[in-house]
Amino acid sequence: MNNFNLPKVDDLFRSMKQENQYISISNFNYKKKKYFMIFKGIKEQVIFQHKNYKMLLEFYSADSIDQHIGPYLIDKYGFPMNELKVIQNEIRKFFKIDPFNGGPFLPTFLSEINTQMDDKVTNPNENNESERKAISSSCLEEQDDINKIYCYAIKRNQAGHKRTEKNTQKTQALEPELYNLFVSHTSDNSEIFSFCFSSEKSDKKTPDEIITNFAKRESLKNKKA
């Protein structure tokens, strides 16, 4: 097994740069069980032990989103060999791979990842709550809730505060139409606003409703000012 174990990583990272979206989800079926892989691009490449890392990779159980492992650093070639030696026991345990049966598992396991991962930015299915909750979990902020996957509003942040990277990634993945519509109209000022999510499906609003309500609130504030 050589270092070039996930050749699609480089293609996916190029797609992230092109789309300016640094989060992507792929389905992963292994030993008759379904998982999700979440790839998060590192905008500013981190140099660590003379390696240029490009992404973080997390694995989630589709049956239970609170069961997950990672994130693991990967470079343009995939997992560095020294990293695999450290995490292989955790991978065995999570995917229930018998250490005493079948010999070395990594070559086949890595081949499956590379075969099944998308080489272009992919968002969760709008109607798949498990996929959406996996994204929410990956972008979880302090005192947040993974069940908050339904966007209902845009708020102005407190003075001096910008939208977090996690809020950006979550919205890009869960509400790409809303995100692109809003950012294209607010230009360089978009980071002073954040997107609000609820755990109640009944709270969900369409992108047009959210933009319209936001514009009304901002208009009232400007009139009062």
Z-matrix of the N, CA and C atoms (Angstrom, degrees):
N
C 1 1.465
C 2 1.523 1 108.54
N 3 1.323 2 116.92 1 127.58
C 4 1.460 3 119.30 2 -179.78
C 5 1.522 4 110.75 3 -102.39
N 6 1.329 5 115.38 4 -177.40
C 7 1.459 6 121.15 5 -174.82
C 8 1.523 7 112.73 6 -70.57
N 9 1.329 8 116.87 7 -21.84
C 10 1.459 9 120.78 8 -173.41
C 11 1.527 10 108.76 9 -88.02
N 12 1.355 11 115.93 10 70.60
C 13 1.456 12 119.32 11 -171.99
C 14 1.518 13 114.65 12 -96.66
N 15 1.338 14 118.31 13 -15.19
C 16 1.467 15 122.03 14 176.34
C 17 1.528 16 109.87 15 -134.79
N 18 1.321 17 117.72 16 72.30
C 19 1.466 18 120.09 17 -175.90
C 20 1.527 19 114.96 18 -62.00
N 21 1.332 20 117.92 19 -19.74
C 22 1.465 21 119.54 20 179.65
C 23 1.529 22 112.94 21 -73.73
N 24 1.331 23 117.42 22 -15.19
C 25 1.462 24 120.67 23 -178.08
C 26 1.522 25 111.27 24 -56.90
N 27 1.311 26 116.67 25 -44.42
C 28 1.463 27 120.37 26 -178.16
C 29 1.531 28 111.07 27 -63.66
N 30 1.329 29 117.20 28 -39.29
C 31 1.466 30 120.96 29 178.21
C 32 1.527 31 110.40 30 -64.99
N 33 1.331 32 116.79 31 -42.85
C 34 1.464 33 120.71 32 -179.92
C 35 1.523 34 110.71 33 -64.89
N 36 1.329 35 116.78 34 -40.06
C 37 1.457 36 119.16 35 -179.72
C 38 1.531 37 110.86 36 -65.40
N 39 1.321 38 116.97 37 -38.11
C 40 1.472 39 120.00 38 176.53
C 41 1.516 40 110.40 39 -63.36
N 42 1.329 41 116.71 40 -39.66
C 43 1.466 42 120.83 41 177.86
C 44 1.532 43 110.61 42 -63.65
N 45 1.345 44 116.64 43 -39.88
C 46 1.461 45 120.34 44 178.21
C 47 1.523 46 111.37 45 -61.18
N 48 1.321 47 116.15 46 -43.89
C 49 1.465 48 120.13 47 179.52
C 50 1.521 49 110.93 48 -64.33
N 51 1.329 50 116.05 49 -40.60
C 52 1.459 51 120.73 50 -179.22
C 53 1.529 52 111.24 51 -66.42
N 54 1.329 53 116.62 52 -40.85
C 55 1.465 54 121.25 53 -178.83
C 56 1.531 55 112.33 54 -85.39
N 57 1.330 56 117.08 55 -10.87
C 58 1.460 57 122.97 56 -173.83
C 59 1.529 58 110.57 57 55.24
N 60 1.325 59 115.17 58 39.18
C 61 1.467 60 122.27 59 175.75
C 62 1.514 61 107.99 60 -133.20
N 63 1.334 62 115.23 61 119.35
C 64 1.463 63 119.54 62 -170.88
C 65 1.526 64 112.49 63 -107.88
N 66 1.322 65 116.73 64 38.64
C 67 1.455 66 121.83 65 173.63
C 68 1.523 67 108.27 66 -147.37
N 69 1.331 68 115.62 67 140.36
C 70 1.468 69 120.64 68 -177.44
C 71 1.524 70 108.57 69 -153.27
N 72 1.333 71 116.33 70 147.51
C 73 1.461 72 120.84 71 -179.89
C 74 1.525 73 110.21 72 -122.86
N 75 1.327 74 116.23 73 141.65
C 76 1.463 75 122.25 74 176.26
C 77 1.519 76 108.94 75 -133.46
N 78 1.314 77 116.33 76 144.71
C 79 1.455 78 120.87 77 173.54
C 80 1.524 79 109.06 78 -77.71
N 81 1.326 80 115.36 79 147.89
C 82 1.459 81 120.28 80 -179.54
C 83 1.522 82 108.56 81 -140.43
N 84 1.318 83 116.38 82 114.17
C 85 1.457 84 121.87 83 177.86
C 86 1.526 85 108.91 84 -103.72
N 87 1.325 86 115.12 85 122.82
C 88 1.464 87 119.45 86 -176.27
C 89 1.522 88 109.14 87 -143.17
N 90 1.323 89 115.33 88 124.73
C 91 1.462 90 121.95 89 -179.50
C 92 1.530 91 111.62 90 51.63
N 93 1.335 92 114.31 91 46.91
C 94 1.470 93 123.55 92 175.25
C 95 1.530 94 113.92 93 65.77
N 96 1.331 95 116.51 94 17.00
C 97 1.456 96 119.99 95 174.68
C 98 1.523 97 109.28 96 -121.06
N 99 1.337 98 115.23 97 151.95
C 100 1.460 99 120.23 98 -176.66
C 101 1.526 100 110.64 99 -103.47
N 102 1.323 101 114.14 100 134.90
C 103 1.456 102 121.88 101 178.04
C 104 1.530 103 108.91 102 -133.32
N 105 1.317 104 114.81 103 169.61
C 106 1.461 105 121.12 104 171.46
C 107 1.526 106 108.70 105 -120.19
N 108 1.318 107 115.63 106 142.55
C 109 1.463 108 121.67 107 172.58
C 110 1.519 109 107.31 108 -111.51
N 111 1.315 110 116.96 109 128.09
C 112 1.461 111 120.78 110 176.58
C 113 1.522 112 108.68 111 -115.12
N 114 1.319 113 114.24 112 122.00
C 115 1.463 114 121.84 113 179.39
C 116 1.529 115 107.95 114 -105.96
N 117 1.329 116 116.01 115 129.09
C 118 1.466 117 121.05 116 179.25
C 119 1.521 118 108.61 117 -124.02
N 120 1.305 119 115.57 118 114.99
C 121 1.449 120 120.49 119 -178.51
C 122 1.516 121 112.14 120 -71.97
N 123 1.323 122 115.49 121 145.68
C 124 1.462 123 121.83 122 176.88
C 125 1.525 124 107.08 123 -99.02
N 126 1.327 125 116.06 124 110.55
C 127 1.465 126 119.93 125 -176.18
C 128 1.526 127 111.76 126 -61.09
N 129 1.319 128 115.12 127 -50.07
C 130 1.460 129 119.97 128 176.91
C 131 1.519 130 106.71 129 -97.47
N 132 1.309 131 117.22 130 110.84
C 133 1.461 132 119.91 131 -174.56
C 134 1.524 133 111.29 132 -60.90
N 135 1.313 134 114.79 133 132.36
C 136 1.461 135 121.94 134 -178.72
C 137 1.520 136 109.47 135 -93.89
N 138 1.314 137 116.79 136 122.86
C 139 1.458 138 120.71 137 177.81
C 140 1.519 139 108.33 138 -93.60
N 141 1.315 140 116.18 139 118.48
C 142 1.459 141 121.69 140 -176.44
C 143 1.521 142 108.09 141 -141.31
N 144 1.300 143 116.19 142 120.09
C 145 1.461 144 121.33 143 -177.86
C 146 1.543 145 110.99 144 52.80
N 147 1.333 146 114.36 145 42.92
C 148 1.467 147 122.36 146 175.26
C 149 1.536 148 112.87 147 65.05
N 150 1.339 149 115.63 148 23.63
C 151 1.466 150 119.38 149 176.25
C 152 1.523 151 108.53 150 -115.95
N 153 1.330 152 117.16 151 139.25
C 154 1.457 153 121.53 152 173.82
C 155 1.520 154 108.47 153 -95.18
N 156 1.323 155 116.81 154 102.39
C 157 1.456 156 120.18 155 -178.31
C 158 1.528 157 110.41 156 -82.94
N 159 1.326 158 115.43 157 140.71
C 160 1.455 159 120.35 158 -177.41
C 161 1.520 160 113.71 159 -112.52
N 162 1.322 161 117.13 160 -24.94
C 163 1.458 162 119.28 161 -174.27
C 164 1.512 163 112.92 162 -148.34
N 165 1.346 164 112.99 163 164.88
C 166 1.453 165 122.98 164 168.11
C 167 1.523 166 106.99 165 -115.44
N 168 1.322 167 116.79 166 138.04
C 169 1.461 168 121.43 167 -178.86
C 170 1.522 169 109.65 168 -122.87
N 171 1.340 170 115.59 169 130.69
C 172 1.463 171 122.33 170 177.26
C 173 1.522 172 108.93 171 -123.29
N 174 1.326 173 116.20 172 148.28
C 175 1.459 174 122.49 173 174.81
C 176 1.531 175 109.05 174 -115.48
N 177 1.328 176 116.44 175 134.07
C 178 1.464 177 122.34 176 178.08
C 179 1.519 178 109.82 177 -125.40
N 180 1.320 179 115.64 178 140.45
C 181 1.454 180 120.48 179 172.55
C 182 1.525 181 108.38 180 -77.43
N 183 1.335 182 117.66 181 127.82
C 184 1.463 183 120.90 182 -179.46
C 185 1.520 184 111.62 183 -67.44
N 186 1.320 185 117.07 184 -25.68
C 187 1.466 186 121.38 185 -178.75
C 188 1.523 187 112.56 186 -79.41
N 189 1.325 188 115.82 187 -25.81
C 190 1.460 189 120.29 188 -177.59
C 191 1.529 190 108.80 189 -152.21
N 192 1.331 191 115.77 190 100.14
C 193 1.460 192 121.09 191 -173.31
C 194 1.526 193 112.26 192 -62.78
N 195 1.334 194 117.24 193 -25.01
C 196 1.467 195 118.17 194 179.39
C 197 1.524 196 112.58 195 -72.96
N 198 1.334 197 116.64 196 -6.10
C 199 1.464 198 120.89 197 174.22
C 200 1.531 199 108.24 198 -98.58
N 201 1.316 200 116.16 199 108.36
C 202 1.471 201 120.06 200 -178.28
C 203 1.516 202 109.91 201 -154.78
N 204 1.314 203 115.36 202 159.96
C 205 1.463 204 121.20 203 176.27
C 206 1.529 205 108.99 204 -133.67
N 207 1.316 206 114.77 205 158.80
C 208 1.453 207 120.67 206 -176.09
C 209 1.529 208 108.93 207 106.09
N 210 1.323 209 117.16 208 -173.45
C 211 1.466 210 126.23 209 6.08
C 212 1.535 211 112.87 210 -80.91
N 213 1.340 212 114.07 211 149.00
C 214 1.456 213 121.85 212 177.84
C 215 1.529 214 109.24 213 -113.85
N 216 1.315 215 114.83 214 137.61
C 217 1.465 216 119.31 215 177.40
C 218 1.525 217 110.36 216 -76.18
N 219 1.319 218 115.87 217 135.50
C 220 1.463 219 120.90 218 174.15
C 221 1.531 220 108.94 219 -133.56
N 222 1.318 221 115.18 220 147.66
C 223 1.463 222 119.64 221 179.35
C 224 1.522 223 109.38 222 -105.91
N 225 1.312 224 117.90 223 -167.61
C 226 1.471 225 121.16 224 -175.18
C 227 1.529 226 112.35 225 -64.63
N 228 1.315 227 117.30 226 -16.12
C 229 1.454 228 120.94 227 179.63
C 230 1.533 229 112.59 228 -99.13
N 231 1.355 230 116.32 229 -10.32
C 232 1.451 231 119.90 230 -175.64
C 233 1.520 232 109.94 231 116.42
N 234 1.324 233 116.41 232 -140.44
C 235 1.467 234 121.20 233 178.33
C 236 1.524 235 109.99 234 -80.39
N 237 1.323 236 118.80 235 125.21
C 238 1.464 237 119.63 236 170.67
C 239 1.527 238 109.42 237 -62.33
N 240 1.316 239 116.82 238 146.11
C 241 1.463 240 120.90 239 -175.68
C 242 1.525 241 112.31 240 -58.85
N 243 1.343 242 117.55 241 -40.09
C 244 1.464 243 119.22 242 -179.12
C 245 1.527 244 111.13 243 -66.05
N 246 1.337 245 116.82 244 -30.36
C 247 1.466 246 121.05 245 177.86
C 248 1.523 247 110.73 246 -70.63
N 249 1.326 248 116.66 247 -41.77
C 250 1.466 249 120.80 248 -179.85
C 251 1.525 250 111.89 249 -61.62
N 252 1.322 251 116.12 250 -37.32
C 253 1.465 252 119.30 251 179.97
C 254 1.525 253 111.24 252 -62.84
N 255 1.329 254 115.80 253 -31.84
C 256 1.459 255 120.82 254 -178.00
C 257 1.531 256 111.64 255 -77.96
N 258 1.339 257 117.08 256 -39.32
C 259 1.468 258 120.50 257 -170.56
C 260 1.524 259 114.30 258 -99.07
N 261 1.335 260 118.71 259 -4.90
C 262 1.457 261 118.88 260 -172.40
C 263 1.531 262 113.21 261 -62.76
N 264 1.320 263 117.97 262 -32.20
C 265 1.463 264 119.84 263 178.27
C 266 1.531 265 111.39 264 -67.96
N 267 1.332 266 115.74 265 -38.24
C 268 1.462 267 119.90 266 176.99
C 269 1.528 268 110.38 267 -65.46
N 270 1.328 269 116.72 268 -38.90
C 271 1.465 270 121.21 269 177.74
C 272 1.524 271 110.43 270 -65.09
N 273 1.323 272 116.41 271 -44.06
C 274 1.470 273 120.48 272 177.70
C 275 1.531 274 111.27 273 -56.04
N 276 1.320 275 115.45 274 -47.14
C 277 1.459 276 120.65 275 -176.63
C 278 1.522 277 111.24 276 -65.37
N 279 1.321 278 116.87 277 -45.34
C 280 1.467 279 120.85 278 -176.69
C 281 1.527 280 111.65 279 -64.77
N 282 1.333 281 116.28 280 -42.79
C 283 1.465 282 120.36 281 -177.70
C 284 1.534 283 112.72 282 -92.70
N 285 1.337 284 115.34 283 8.24
C 286 1.476 285 121.90 284 176.53
C 287 1.540 286 111.57 285 53.62
N 288 1.327 287 114.13 286 51.96
C 289 1.462 288 121.11 287 178.42
C 290 1.526 289 108.68 288 -95.17
N 291 1.298 290 116.41 289 121.10
C 292 1.465 291 121.87 290 -178.16
C 293 1.531 292 109.66 291 -67.76
N 294 1.340 293 117.72 292 116.77
C 295 1.466 294 119.96 293 -178.02
C 296 1.526 295 113.55 294 -69.83
N 297 1.331 296 116.75 295 -13.94
C 298 1.465 297 120.30 296 -176.67
C 299 1.530 298 112.19 297 -107.48
N 300 1.328 299 115.98 298 12.43
C 301 1.457 300 118.74 299 -176.84
C 302 1.523 301 110.60 300 -134.93
N 303 1.284 302 118.04 301 124.46
C 304 1.459 303 122.00 302 171.77
C 305 1.505 304 116.08 303 93.36
N 306 1.330 305 118.25 304 -0.30
C 307 1.456 306 119.79 305 176.81
C 308 1.517 307 112.61 306 73.10
N 309 1.349 308 118.00 307 -157.96
C 310 1.465 309 122.21 308 -178.58
C 311 1.536 310 111.33 309 -57.65
N 312 1.323 311 116.26 310 129.65
C 313 1.466 312 120.04 311 -177.05
C 314 1.526 313 112.86 312 -102.91
N 315 1.339 314 117.85 313 -20.20
C 316 1.454 315 120.82 314 -171.50
C 317 1.529 316 115.11 315 -59.05
N 318 1.339 317 120.24 316 -44.85
C 319 1.466 318 118.63 317 -178.95
C 320 1.527 319 113.06 318 -56.99
N 321 1.341 320 116.25 319 -45.00
C 322 1.465 321 119.89 320 179.82
C 323 1.520 322 110.97 321 -69.36
N 324 1.323 323 116.54 322 -41.29
C 325 1.461 324 121.34 323 -179.81
C 326 1.529 325 111.22 324 -60.90
N 327 1.315 326 117.10 325 -48.02
C 328 1.460 327 121.38 326 -179.41
C 329 1.525 328 111.51 327 -66.06
N 330 1.323 329 116.21 328 -36.53
C 331 1.457 330 120.27 329 176.86
C 332 1.524 331 110.93 330 -62.44
N 333 1.332 332 116.63 331 -39.00
C 334 1.468 333 121.19 332 178.22
C 335 1.534 334 111.08 333 -65.33
N 336 1.332 335 116.29 334 -41.76
C 337 1.467 336 119.65 335 177.86
C 338 1.525 337 110.09 336 -59.58
N 339 1.329 338 115.35 337 -49.80
C 340 1.458 339 119.41 338 -176.46
C 341 1.528 340 111.80 339 -64.34
N 342 1.320 341 117.09 340 -35.97
C 343 1.463 342 120.99 341 179.57
C 344 1.524 343 111.14 342 -67.56
N 345 1.331 344 116.22 343 -41.06
C 346 1.462 345 119.81 344 -171.61
C 347 1.532 346 114.24 345 -91.84
N 348 1.330 347 118.91 346 -20.06
C 349 1.455 348 119.78 347 -179.97
C 350 1.527 349 110.92 348 -70.94
N 351 1.324 350 116.29 349 148.17
C 352 1.464 351 121.30 350 176.71
C 353 1.518 352 109.61 351 -81.75
N 354 1.325 353 116.21 352 143.27
C 355 1.466 354 118.68 353 178.58
C 356 1.527 355 111.86 354 -97.30
N 357 1.343 356 115.88 355 6.16
C 358 1.463 357 121.68 356 173.52
C 359 1.525 358 108.27 357 -130.16
N 360 1.325 359 116.23 358 153.46
C 361 1.462 360 120.49 359 -179.14
C 362 1.527 361 109.88 360 -54.86
N 363 1.333 362 115.27 361 128.51
C 364 1.457 363 121.64 362 -177.33
C 365 1.524 364 109.44 363 -130.02
N 366 1.334 365 115.78 364 131.46
C 367 1.461 366 121.37 365 178.52
C 368 1.526 367 110.47 366 -99.00
N 369 1.319 368 117.12 367 159.55
C 370 1.464 369 119.12 368 178.85
C 371 1.520 370 111.75 369 -66.04
N 372 1.322 371 115.50 370 153.92
C 373 1.459 372 120.84 371 174.96
C 374 1.528 373 108.71 372 -63.47
N 375 1.311 374 116.58 373 132.48
C 376 1.462 375 121.51 374 -176.65
C 377 1.525 376 112.57 375 -57.49
N 378 1.338 377 116.43 376 -29.77
C 379 1.462 378 120.60 377 -176.60
C 380 1.528 379 113.58 378 -99.99
N 381 1.320 380 116.75 379 5.89
C 382 1.462 381 120.30 380 -179.24
C 383 1.530 382 109.41 381 -103.77
N 384 1.331 383 116.35 382 99.63
C 385 1.462 384 120.62 383 -176.18
C 386 1.527 385 112.20 384 -64.48
N 387 1.330 386 116.60 385 -34.38
C 388 1.470 387 119.31 386 -179.09
C 389 1.520 388 111.11 387 -64.60
N 390 1.326 389 117.05 388 -43.90
C 391 1.461 390 120.63 389 177.65
C 392 1.532 391 110.58 390 -61.90
N 393 1.318 392 115.62 391 -43.13
C 394 1.467 393 120.64 392 -178.20
C 395 1.528 394 111.32 393 -66.48
N 396 1.338 395 116.46 394 -37.84
C 397 1.464 396 119.90 395 178.67
C 398 1.529 397 111.45 396 -70.20
N 399 1.318 398 116.77 397 -31.39
C 400 1.465 399 119.47 398 176.05
C 401 1.525 400 110.35 399 -63.73
N 402 1.332 401 116.25 400 -42.59
C 403 1.469 402 120.65 401 175.85
C 404 1.521 403 109.87 402 -61.76
N 405 1.332 404 116.14 403 -45.92
C 406 1.461 405 120.81 404 -179.76
C 407 1.521 406 111.09 405 -59.90
N 408 1.327 407 116.92 406 -41.82
C 409 1.468 408 120.86 407 178.46
C 410 1.518 409 111.23 408 -63.66
N 411 1.320 410 116.38 409 -41.26
C 412 1.465 411 120.87 410 -179.66
C 413 1.519 412 111.61 411 -65.56
N 414 1.337 413 116.60 412 -27.82
C 415 1.467 414 121.69 413 -178.34
C 416 1.523 415 111.95 414 -105.57
N 417 1.332 416 116.16 415 20.80
C 418 1.456 417 121.18 416 -174.44
C 419 1.530 418 111.68 417 -64.44
N 420 1.324 419 114.79 418 132.35
C 421 1.458 420 120.66 419 176.32
C 422 1.526 421 109.45 420 -109.96
N 423 1.310 422 116.35 421 168.83
C 424 1.461 423 121.20 422 -177.20
C 425 1.520 424 110.86 423 -56.33
N 426 1.335 425 116.46 424 134.52
C 427 1.463 426 124.04 425 179.52
C 428 1.526 427 111.74 426 60.86
N 429 1.329 428 116.19 427 28.55
C 430 1.459 429 120.43 428 177.93
C 431 1.527 430 109.05 429 -100.50
N 432 1.319 431 116.50 430 179.92
C 433 1.459 432 122.44 431 -175.27
C 434 1.525 433 107.52 432 -139.88
N 435 1.341 434 118.08 433 127.43
C 436 1.458 435 120.20 434 -177.54
C 437 1.526 436 112.48 435 -64.09
N 438 1.341 437 116.61 436 -18.44
C 439 1.467 438 119.80 437 179.82
C 440 1.521 439 113.13 438 -77.81
N 441 1.324 440 116.35 439 -7.61
C 442 1.467 441 119.66 440 179.02
C 443 1.529 442 109.37 441 -80.86
N 444 1.318 443 115.07 442 88.23
C 445 1.470 444 120.73 443 -176.40
C 446 1.531 445 112.24 444 -122.39
N 447 1.337 446 116.52 445 4.85
C 448 1.467 447 120.29 446 -176.66
C 449 1.525 448 109.83 447 -113.42
N 450 1.317 449 115.99 448 112.83
C 451 1.462 450 120.59 449 -176.92
C 452 1.529 451 109.83 450 -79.47
N 453 1.338 452 115.38 451 135.40
C 454 1.466 453 119.13 452 -177.51
C 455 1.527 454 113.43 453 -132.31
N 456 1.353 455 118.15 454 -11.93
C 457 1.461 456 118.75 455 -176.87
C 458 1.518 457 111.44 456 -163.77
N 459 1.338 458 113.91 457 165.70
C 460 1.466 459 122.94 458 170.62
C 461 1.521 460 106.64 459 -121.04
N 462 1.332 461 116.73 460 133.11
C 463 1.464 462 119.69 461 -179.00
C 464 1.515 463 110.41 462 -121.28
N 465 1.314 464 115.14 463 152.32
C 466 1.464 465 121.29 464 173.59
C 467 1.524 466 108.46 465 -83.35
N 468 1.317 467 117.03 466 129.84
C 469 1.456 468 120.84 467 179.91
C 470 1.525 469 111.06 468 -73.40
N 471 1.321 470 115.00 469 161.47
C 472 1.450 471 119.57 470 174.87
C 473 1.522 472 109.32 471 -61.99
N 474 1.304 473 116.32 472 152.53
C 475 1.468 474 121.44 473 -178.52
C 476 1.530 475 110.20 474 -54.05
N 477 1.312 476 115.27 475 131.71
C 478 1.457 477 120.69 476 178.24
C 479 1.515 478 114.55 477 88.18
N 480 1.337 479 117.51 478 -3.35
C 481 1.463 480 121.40 479 -179.23
C 482 1.527 481 110.33 480 -110.16
N 483 1.337 482 115.13 481 135.42
C 484 1.464 483 120.93 482 178.03
C 485 1.529 484 110.37 483 -107.50
N 486 1.310 485 115.13 484 160.49
C 487 1.463 486 120.18 485 175.58
C 488 1.519 487 109.37 486 -61.19
N 489 1.321 488 117.38 487 138.00
C 490 1.457 489 120.64 488 -178.91
C 491 1.529 490 110.50 489 -75.66
N 492 1.318 491 115.54 490 157.83
C 493 1.458 492 120.77 491 177.05
C 494 1.523 493 110.27 492 -62.81
N 495 1.332 494 117.01 493 -35.65
C 496 1.460 495 120.48 494 179.57
C 497 1.528 496 111.30 495 -65.25
N 498 1.328 497 116.94 496 -40.15
C 499 1.466 498 120.22 497 178.19
C 500 1.526 499 110.57 498 -66.73
N 501 1.321 500 115.80 499 -37.44
C 502 1.470 501 120.07 500 176.69
C 503 1.518 502 110.55 501 -63.42
N 504 1.336 503 117.33 502 -49.97
C 505 1.461 504 120.81 503 -177.40
C 506 1.525 505 111.63 504 -63.70
N 507 1.311 506 116.66 505 -41.64
C 508 1.468 507 120.91 506 179.62
C 509 1.524 508 110.45 507 -61.02
N 510 1.323 509 116.89 508 -44.50
C 511 1.464 510 120.57 509 -177.91
C 512 1.521 511 111.34 510 -70.54
N 513 1.322 512 116.95 511 -40.05
C 514 1.469 513 119.65 512 177.59
C 515 1.523 514 111.38 513 -58.89
N 516 1.337 515 116.18 514 -39.39
C 517 1.459 516 120.29 515 -177.11
C 518 1.525 517 112.82 516 -80.02
N 519 1.334 518 116.53 517 -40.90
C 520 1.470 519 119.87 518 -175.08
C 521 1.524 520 113.33 519 -89.67
N 522 1.332 521 116.48 520 -30.76
C 523 1.468 522 120.44 521 -177.86
C 524 1.532 523 110.61 522 -135.09
N 525 1.331 524 117.10 523 63.09
C 526 1.469 525 119.36 524 -175.61
C 527 1.531 526 113.89 525 -61.44
N 528 1.333 527 116.64 526 -37.77
C 529 1.467 528 119.35 527 179.91
C 530 1.523 529 110.92 528 -64.02
N 531 1.325 530 116.80 529 -45.98
C 532 1.464 531 121.39 530 178.49
C 533 1.520 532 110.94 531 -62.32
N 534 1.325 533 116.51 532 -47.00
C 535 1.463 534 120.17 533 -177.34
C 536 1.527 535 111.30 534 -59.74
N 537 1.311 536 116.16 535 -49.75
C 538 1.466 537 119.69 536 -177.95
C 539 1.527 538 111.91 537 -65.40
N 540 1.331 539 116.71 538 -38.27
C 541 1.464 540 120.85 539 178.80
C 542 1.519 541 110.68 540 -64.34
N 543 1.323 542 116.24 541 -44.89
C 544 1.463 543 120.21 542 -177.21
C 545 1.526 544 111.74 543 -69.06
N 546 1.321 545 116.69 544 -47.87
C 547 1.464 546 120.72 545 -177.01
C 548 1.522 547 111.42 546 -64.11
N 549 1.330 548 116.65 547 -36.85
C 550 1.473 549 119.73 548 -179.47
C 551 1.528 550 111.69 549 -66.56
N 552 1.338 551 117.21 550 -24.68
C 553 1.464 552 120.78 551 -178.63
C 554 1.531 553 113.15 552 -95.22
N 555 1.346 554 116.67 553 -18.82
C 556 1.470 555 119.01 554 -178.26
C 557 1.523 556 112.57 555 -104.78
N 558 1.318 557 116.63 556 -10.32
C 559 1.466 558 122.16 557 174.90
C 560 1.530 559 111.38 558 54.91
N 561 1.333 560 116.95 559 -130.07
C 562 1.461 561 121.23 560 -173.36
C 563 1.526 562 113.36 561 -72.20
N 564 1.333 563 117.02 562 -12.07
C 565 1.462 564 119.50 563 -177.10
C 566 1.529 565 113.53 564 -90.03
N 567 1.330 566 117.79 565 1.04
C 568 1.467 567 120.04 566 -171.36
C 569 1.522 568 113.11 567 -64.05
N 570 1.335 569 118.49 568 -26.66
C 571 1.463 570 120.91 569 -175.21
C 572 1.528 571 113.59 570 -71.38
N 573 1.324 572 118.28 571 -9.78
C 574 1.467 573 119.77 572 177.36
C 575 1.525 574 110.66 573 -85.26
N 576 1.332 575 116.63 574 1.68
C 577 1.459 576 121.82 575 178.14
C 578 1.526 577 110.51 576 -119.98
N 579 1.339 578 115.91 577 148.91
C 580 1.459 579 121.36 578 176.75
C 581 1.528 580 109.81 579 -125.48
N 582 1.327 581 115.22 580 161.46
C 583 1.463 582 121.77 581 -178.24
C 584 1.526 583 108.86 582 -102.50
N 585 1.319 584 116.13 583 137.47
C 586 1.464 585 122.01 584 -175.55
C 587 1.533 586 110.45 585 -105.24
N 588 1.330 587 115.55 586 134.49
C 589 1.459 588 121.40 587 -178.47
C 590 1.522 589 110.80 588 -122.87
N 591 1.321 590 115.57 589 147.96
C 592 1.457 591 122.70 590 178.44
C 593 1.525 592 109.85 591 -121.55
N 594 1.335 593 115.14 592 157.61
C 595 1.463 594 119.70 593 174.94
C 596 1.526 595 111.67 594 -87.73
N 597 1.333 596 116.29 595 -6.91
C 598 1.470 597 121.32 596 -178.96
C 599 1.522 598 110.71 597 -98.29
N 600 1.324 599 115.88 598 121.37
C 601 1.459 600 120.06 599 -179.42
C 602 1.527 601 111.95 600 -60.85
N 603 1.325 602 116.35 601 -30.81
C 604 1.472 603 120.71 602 -178.55
C 605 1.534 604 111.86 603 -66.67
N 606 1.331 605 117.38 604 -18.34
C 607 1.471 606 121.01 605 179.22
C 608 1.529 607 112.72 606 -81.70
N 609 1.310 608 116.16 607 -15.78
C 610 1.466 609 120.49 608 -174.04
C 611 1.529 610 111.51 609 -61.03
N 612 1.330 611 115.35 610 137.12
C 613 1.457 612 122.30 611 176.65
C 614 1.532 613 109.17 612 -119.94
N 615 1.322 614 115.46 613 155.74
C 616 1.453 615 119.97 614 176.72
C 617 1.528 616 109.00 615 -75.65
N 618 1.336 617 117.82 616 160.07
C 619 1.466 618 119.18 617 177.08
C 620 1.527 619 112.79 618 -54.13
N 621 1.336 620 117.37 619 -41.69
C 622 1.471 621 120.43 620 179.68
C 623 1.519 622 111.29 621 -62.78
N 624 1.338 623 116.96 622 -42.09
C 625 1.471 624 120.37 623 179.24
C 626 1.518 625 110.93 624 -63.93
N 627 1.330 626 116.54 625 -42.78
C 628 1.470 627 120.63 626 -178.68
C 629 1.522 628 110.73 627 -64.84
N 630 1.321 629 117.10 628 -45.10
C 631 1.470 630 121.27 629 179.64
C 632 1.524 631 110.70 630 -64.15
N 633 1.340 632 116.80 631 -42.78
C 634 1.465 633 121.07 632 -179.61
C 635 1.525 634 110.82 633 -63.39
N 636 1.339 635 117.19 634 -47.34
C 637 1.469 636 120.41 635 179.50
C 638 1.519 637 111.21 636 -63.39
N 639 1.321 638 116.48 637 -38.78
C 640 1.472 639 120.68 638 178.29
C 641 1.527 640 110.42 639 -63.06
N 642 1.328 641 116.55 640 -45.74
C 643 1.469 642 120.89 641 -178.68
C 644 1.533 643 110.81 642 -62.48
N 645 1.327 644 117.09 643 -37.49
C 646 1.468 645 120.69 644 179.12
C 647 1.529 646 110.57 645 -64.85
N 648 1.339 647 116.65 646 -44.72
C 649 1.464 648 120.65 647 -179.41
C 650 1.523 649 111.08 648 -63.49
N 651 1.336 650 115.66 649 -43.24
C 652 1.467 651 119.67 650 -179.40
C 653 1.533 652 110.96 651 -65.93
N 654 1.339 653 116.22 652 -36.53
C 655 1.476 654 120.36 653 178.69
C 656 1.513 655 111.05 654 -64.56
N 657 1.358 656 116.78 655 -41.88
C 658 1.462 657 121.01 656 178.46
C 659 1.522 658 110.96 657 -64.21
N 660 1.332 659 117.10 658 -40.88
C 661 1.461 660 120.41 659 178.41
C 662 1.519 661 111.76 660 -62.52
N 663 1.331 662 115.79 661 -41.22
C 664 1.465 663 120.31 662 -179.04
C 665 1.526 664 110.74 663 -66.23
N 666 1.338 665 116.70 664 -35.70
C 667 1.464 666 120.25 665 179.74
C 668 1.533 667 110.90 666 -68.37
N 669 1.351 668 114.76 667 -39.86
C 670 1.468 669 119.38 668 179.38
C 671 1.526 670 111.22 669 -67.12
N 672 1.378 671 114.16 670 -34.47
C 673 1.461 672 118.54 671 -179.96
C 674 1.533 673 110.66 672 -69.47
